[in-house]
Amino acid sequence: MKKTTLFLLVMFLVLAVTEIGSAQSSAVKMNEIQSRGVAGDLDWIELYNSSSSPVNISGYRIYDVGGQGKTKPKKSFPAGTIIPAKGFYVVITDTASFAGDLSGFGLSSSGETVWLEDTTTGAIIDSVTFGATTSAAQTYGRGPDGGAWTVLNTVTRGKSNGSIVMNEIYSRGVAGNLDWIEIYNSVSAPVNISGYRIYDVGGQGKTKPKKPFPAGTIIPSKGFYVIITDTASFAGDLSGFGLSSTGETVWLEDTTTATLADSITFASMEVTQSYGRSPDGGAWKLLNTITRGTSNGGASAVETYLDVPMSFGLEQNYPNPFNPSTTITFALPRQELVQLTVYNAVGQRIRTLINSQRVAGSHTVVWDGRDNLGHEVASGAYFYRLVAGTFSKSARMLLVR
């Protein structure tokens, strides 16, 4: 009797572990594809973990028709590769990602099919057939993350695809025409935003509730939704959320996935102006034509640019640790002479990434793990330093070959 009980207990534990592994596997999907890469910014595929727990993808393989037809090896992931909960992992496909990678796996700019499999179970985790994109400014991705595939006009490598974003802000409202924020759905499918919240510094600092959207709020494909911020939008809304005419920061979050969908810091504007993205879902600019609930149009609708972001900044490189390349992002509130340099662990300069003027805005640079002579550098710790005007900041990164 005891042996039977022990046997059943062991079988129960085995099944439980199997179910957990299966749940984790199904949570990982391909999320964004860039097939128009160039030297210094090669083709890549982003993976997304939709679960609330980290997932180890060391046993995963990714491949194109060559791997599917067994004419070349499938591309494996380095041992110990873990995608954090609700996190992303980017694999470079144009070159060997790490020592021993002989896959020769690349992406066709005219489109093709790629597969993702878990070799520990022999299961195909995900597959997708994508078409050609018009330029490197477009990718093929899921919107929202883990959702339906569509062409994305904003490249979001290693970050949320952000299908739902704030698109236009008006902070100079008066009685009868109060302040508002317009929300935009950039994908080709309706999106339910009932689980979203929008808020200012009061909500961010938890001194007042965040403003929810009414239950059943659905934004149609490529459509808009305008929410009034100066007053209660519906019964039960106690947020007291308003916009300052001198400018402030606002946030948009999806509480169903505990992710920040969007945030923006805007400055003061004239009564005849709004602050919006142009084209829709694109870069923020000061608009001299207010287009509440309709498309912001293209560049012709924009006459003045704001200094955005509001301050200098240097972000942690991503991915980190990395191999063979990593992306460095920095922000400039105004045009400056920029020097972005990579140093080894003993302080020797090994690569100058930027030494020129850069305009105000957010900038990204890819370091391919090579020195100024084009030679691959060894595994180890490196430092990158940004100097822009009087601003200077450094950060550490780790290359693992």
N, C-alpha and C positions, 0 to 999 in steps of 0.2 A: 504494500500500500504506500509506504514511504517512497519507494523507488518510482512508483507511478506518479505520485504527487510531484517529486523532484523533476521527472521528465516533462510533465506538463508545464511546470514553472519555467524550465529552460526554454521550451518551445515558445512560451508566451513572450519571454524576453527577446528571443531571436526575431519573432514576428514584429515586436515593438520596434526593435532597432532597424529592421528592414523597412518598416513603414516610415520611420523618421528619416532614413536615408533617401527614400523615394520622395518624401515631401520636400526635402531639401533640394534634390535634383530638379524636380519640376518647378522650383521657385526661380531657377537661374535661366535666363533667356538672353538671346542676342537682342540688343536694344537700339544700337545705332551703327551705321556702316558708312565709312568714307572711302570711296573708290577712286577719287580724283586727286590723290596725293602727289606731292612733288618732293624734290630733294630737300631734306631738312624737315619735312612734314609728310611722312609716308602714309600709305593706306593703313587703315585700322578698323577693328571691330570692337565695339563696346558691349560688355556683358552687364546684366543687371540682376541683382538678387532681390526679389520682391518680398522675401520672408523677413520675419522679425528676429532672425538668428543668423550668425555668420555661417557661410557655406564654404567648405574646402573643395576646390575644383582641381586638385592635383591630378586626379584620375580622368580629367576631361580631355577631349581632343576636338580640334576644329579644322575643317578642311573644305576644299572646293571639289570640282569634278575629278581632279587628279587623284585626290585622296579617296574619293568615292569609287573611282575605277581602279584603284590600287596601282596606278602608274607612278605614284610618288608617295612618300610617307605622309601620314596625317600629322598636323601640328599639335604637339602636346603642350601642356602648361607646366611651368616649373614646379617642382616639389614644394609643398608648403604654401601654395597660392590660395589665399582666403579672401573671399569677397565679404565685406561687413554687411550687417543687416541694412536693407534698403540702400546698399552701396553699389559701386560700379568698378569694373576692371576693364582696362583697355589693352588689347593685344595688337602689336604691330604685325601686319601680314606680309609686307614687302620684303622682309629680310629675316634672318635667323634671330629669334627672340632671346635665345640663351644658348650656352654651350651644348652641343649635341643635337641641336635642332636642324635637321636636314630636309625639312618639308618642302622648301621652295614654294610656299603657299602665298599667292598674291590674288588681288582682286581685279577683275576686268572693268575698265571704265564704261564699257557698253552694257554691263550687267551680267550676272550669272547666279548660280545657286551655291549656297554654303550650308554646311551642316555642323551641329554641335552634338557630341555624344559623350556619355559617361561610360568609359571602358570598364569600370568596376562592375557595372551591371549589364553592359552591352546595349544599353538603351539609347535611342536618338532623343536627345533632350529638346532640340529645336532645329528648325530648318527654315530657310527663306530664299525665295527667288526675287532678286531686285533688278530694277532696270537702270538705264543710264540717268545720271544727273547732269545738269547744265554746266556746272562749274564746281570748284572746290568750296564755294560758299554754300553749297547744298549738300545734305546728307540724306540717307534713307533711314528712317528711325521709327520707333514706336511712340505714339502719342495718345494718351499719357504713357509714362514709363511702363513697359510690360504690356501695353495695349495693342491697338491695331497699327499696322505698318503704313507709313505715308512719307511723302517727300517733305523734308524739313528745310526751311529757308534760314534757320539759325543753327549753326554748328555748336553742339553742346558736349563736346568730348569729355568724358569722365564726370559729367554732371547730369542733372535731371533735364529731360527734353522739354519740360515746361510747356505743355500744350495749352495750359490755361495761364495767362499772364495779364497783368495790368497793362492797359493800352493807351489810356488818356486820362488826365487828371485836370479838374477845374477847381481852383481854390478861392475864386473871387466872387462867390455866389452872393445873392441878395434875396430878400423876401420874394417868394414866387419863383425863384430860380436858384436853389440852394447848391452848395458844393456837391460834387459827385466824382466817382471814379468809374471808368469804363473797363470792363473785363472782356478779353478776346479769346476765342477758341480757335487755335491755329490748325487743327487737324480736320480731316475729312469725315468726321463722325460727330454726332451730338455728344456732349459731356455733361453729366449731372454734377453740379457744384454744391449740392446741399450740405456736404461735409466740409465746406471751406469756411475760413474766417478771415476777416480783414481788419487791420488795426493800426494805430499810431503808437507813439511812445508810451501812452498810458496803458494800452494793451500789452505792449512789449515788457513794460515794467511791472505789470500785474496790479496797477493801481485802479484799473477799471476793466470790465469785461471786454473781450474781443467781439467784434461785430460779426454775427453769423449771417449766412444767406438763408432765405426762406426755404423750407422743405420743398423738394420737388423742382428746384431751380435748375433748368436745363438750358445750356447755351447751344444753339444749333451749329452745324458744321460751318466753319469760317464766319461765325456770327458773333454778336456782341451782347453784353448785358451791363446796364448802368445801375449802380447802387448809390443812393443818396446818403451822404455821410453826416450831414448837419443835424439830422433828426432820426427818430426811431423809424426804421424802414418797414416794420411790421410789428404786430402784437408780440410782446415778449422780448423785444430788442431793447436792452438796457445799457448798451455800450457807451453811449454819450460820445461817440467817435466823430470828430470834426477835423477839418483841414485848416492849417494856419496859412493866412495870406502871405506871410513872410517866408514860407517854406518849411518843410520838415521831412521825416522819413515815414514811409508806410510799408507794411508787410502784408503778404497774402500767403496763407498756409492751407494745406489740405490735411485736416485732422484725421481723416480716415486712414492715411498712410503715415501720419506724423512727419510730413516733409514740408519744407518751405518752398512754395511754388514760385514766389517772386518777391522782390523788395526794390524800392527806389527812393532816393533822396532827391527832392525837387526844391527849387529856389522860388523866390517871389516872381510873380508874373503880372502883366497888365490885365485889366478887366476884359479886354478883347482877345486875350491869349489863353492857350491851354498848354500843358506839357504832355507830349505823347510820343508814341513810337511811329516811325515812318521809314519804310512801309509798315503796315500792321504787324506787330510782333517783332519789329526790328529795333534799331537804335533809338534811344530817347533823344528828343529835340524839343526846342521851344517852337510851338506851332502858332502861326498868326491867323489860322483859319480853324475855328472850333467845329469839331465834327462829332458831337455827342451821339453815340449809338450807331454811327456809320463809319465807313472806312476812312482812315487818315490819309489815304492816297500815297503817292510817292514823293520823291524829292521836291517836286514843284510846290508842294504845300508847306515847305520848310524854308524859312528865310533867315532865322537866327539860331545859333547853337548856344547851348548853355555849357559852362565848364563842368563837365560831368566825367568822373566822379568829383566829389567836393574836396578830396584830399589825396595826397600821395599814398601809395600802398604797394606792398610786395607780398604776394601770397606764397604759401608753401607749395613747392613743386608737386605735380601729380603725374603718374603714380610715384610713390616713394615708400619703399625701395623701388628701383626701376631697372629695366633692361629691355631693349637697348637704348631707349630714348625716354625723355620726360618733358613735360610742359611747364613753363614758368610764366605766371601771369602777374602783371603789375599795372598800376593805375596812375594816371597823371591828371591833375586838375587844370593844367595849362601846358602849352608847348614848352619843352625843355630839351637841352642837350642831354642825352641819356647814355650812360655807360653801364652795360650789364656784363659782368665778368665772372668766369668760373675759376676757382682756385683749388689746388689739392690740399691735403691735410696739413702740409707744412707751410702753407701760405704762398706757394708758387703759382703764378698766373699761367693757366694752361689753355684757356679759350676765351676770346673776346666775342661775345654774342651780338652786342650792339655797341656802337660808338658813333652816334649820329643824332640829329634832331628827331623828335617824335611829337606828334600833335596830342592835344588833350584827349583823354579817353582811356579805355581798357585795352591792354595789349597782351598778346601771348607769343612766346618764343619757345621753340623746341630745341633742346640740346640732345644731340645724337650720340653722346658718350665719346666724342672724338676731340682731340686737341687741335690747335691752330694749324698743324701740319696734316691733319686728316687721319691721324693714327688713332686707333681705339685705345682708350685709357683702361687701366686695370680696375678690378673691383676695389671698392673702398669708399671712404667718406670724402665728399667734396663740398665746397661752399660756393654759393653764388652771391654776388654783391651788386646792388642797384645804386647808382649815383645819378640823381636828377636834380640839378640846381643845388640847393643846400640840403636836399633830402638824401639820406644814405641809410641803407638797411641791408643786412646779410641774413642768410638762412643756410641750413645744413641739409644735404641730400646724400642718399646712399645708393651706389651702383653695385648691383650683384650680378655678375656674369656667370 
